[in-house]
Amino acid sequence: MGRTMALNSRDRRSGVDARALATLKATMAELDRDSPIYVRIATALTAQVASGQLSPGQPLPSHRELARSLDVNLTTITKAFNLLKKRGVISAEAGRGTAVRGRDLNHAAPSYDQPRLPPAIDLSVHKLNVPGYQEFIGSLLRKIASHPDDLARLQEYHSAFGSNHNRRLAVEWLLSWGVSATPNQVAVTAGAQHAILVVLASVLTAGDSILVPRLVYQGVKAAAQVLGLGLIPVDTDEHGMIPDSLARLVGNPRVKAIFLVPTLANPTTVTMPLDRRQAIVDIARRNSLLIVEDDLFRPLASNRLPSLWSLYPEGCFHISSLSKVIAPGNRCGFVAFPERYGAAIASALRGSIWMTDVISLTLVQSLLEQKKHLEFVGTLRQQLTTRHSLALNHFGGALAKSDPESLFLWLDLDSAQDSTAVAETLYERGIGVVSSDVFMIGKTKPSNGIRIYKGSARSDTEWDIALSLIATLLRKPEQ
């Protein structure tokens, strides 16, 4: 039908493409005439989107043009378009008209991805300085280097899923944090970002869309761009994704999955309460939607609520990793999946990196066998609590929404301060933070804040110095 709905062969009265109009009318004629006409118009347009007759980003006729072409009043078209916007099928911006939503939206490279020198104190990226970990790794690597048989084993191919022993260790890791799975339901990945890419590639196809929080982990944006997937924002509150907002969007035929971080969310640090988790799962189950649960921060939470995986095992993919809570450089993650997706997961693993780095797996094996993961996570939790207390001395009530157990601070800014400008000024002064626009989906800015990683400062003293500089800037913003 072409790139727009208003090309050649136009309706004389409105300029609407005659073929497109004929298809729309034919679809409406097949619908239940007991339904209000605005519902039939919305349903017919939705069907054209689902079939590919209307493409992502394609502009639609004006309300007035379409009303004339369909011989209905302007109010009817307005109600139809409002219904389509609620479903997430179309988007509208003042001065730019109405267009079909598509995967080309919301994937601009975050500003922090642009190549430039790191600042002197970089609190924008995840680093850890957990006492005892470096010594443990050094000792283990020396032991491996002194045994030729071990070195030879590290150079062999292994199963894409991970060996049976690796998968049993993955089950042990999950059980440490209150998540149950069997070895047949678990695969080993090269970290959580790889797990996200593998899951999305396994169950979605280009053109599908994912419902995500309006502020979402930026790695999902990157994965969606690579795979040609759309991201549709869902409104959130102090408890996370709002069920009513989610329910209004599940009618979009492109929507196939929901992505969320239910525990200590990145970047807002929000933990979703149990009743909210159950409500999200109920909506997903009723609408046959998959859930991708990024549960990396569960080990840090003292109140470990049931995972979405435990509430929805037939439709949820649970992602976990050592990278965020023990060592960012250890690229080892785990994905628990419904067994019917095992073949698809295996194919995506082989098609991406074939297998996870064996040295990383060897380090993880020793960590788990010696129960060192519990020790290191416990030490990290103490460090995070200490650094949060130091931050309260500088920011007080501005951290009211930031959970003390989180890996990072979420600092709400005054409405007069733009988070992007604040982050840029701090960079110029040698401090790296991330502004809320990096996480934003859609054109509306839902929050004005900056994310600050707690573990990235090399010492509590450096942490205090950085916070002092940030607080000074925020008290006296540059004019």
RAVENUR-V394393 format. One line per field, one symbol per residue. psi: psi as a letter, one per 30 degrees, with the letter a starting at -180 (. if undefined). burial: # if it has 9 or more other C-alpha atoms within 8 Angstrom, else .. A space follows every 10 residues. Layout:
BEGIN
psi->???
burial->???
END
This chain:
BEGIN
psi->flflgiblhl keefgkkeee eeeeeeeeff ljffkkeeee eeeeeeeeee fgeklkfkkl lleeeeeeeg hlleeeeeee eeeeeefgel lkkkffaklk llffkggkkk effkklkkle jjgflklkij kfeeeeeeee eeeeffjeee eeefglklke flleeeeeee eeeeefggkk llefgklkli leeeeeeeee fefllkfllk kllfjlkffe eeeeeefhkl kkkkllafga kkeeeeefff fkffkflkkl jfjhkjffgk kkleeeeeee eeeeeeghkl kjjjhegeff kejjlkleef fhffgkkkkl lfeffejefj iklkkklkff geeeeeeeee fdgelkkeee eeeeeeeeeg gfeeeeeeee eeeeeefeee eefefbffge gkkfflflkj jklkffkkee eeeeeeefgg kklklffefk klfkjfkjlk kjkeffkfle eeeeeeeeee eeefeikk.
burial->...####..# #..#####.# #..##.##.. .......### ######.### ...####### #.#.#####. .#.#.##### #.######## ##....#### #######..# ........#. ####.###.# ......#..# ...##....# #........# ##...##### #####.#.#. #.#.###### ##.####### ##..#.#### ########.# #####.#### ######..## ###.###### .#..###### #####.#### ##...##### #.###...## ########## #....#.### ###.###### ########.# ########.. ##.####### ....###..# #.###.##.. .##..##.## #.###.##.# ##.###.##. ###.###### ###...#### .##..##..# ########## ##.....### #######... .###.###.# #.#......
END
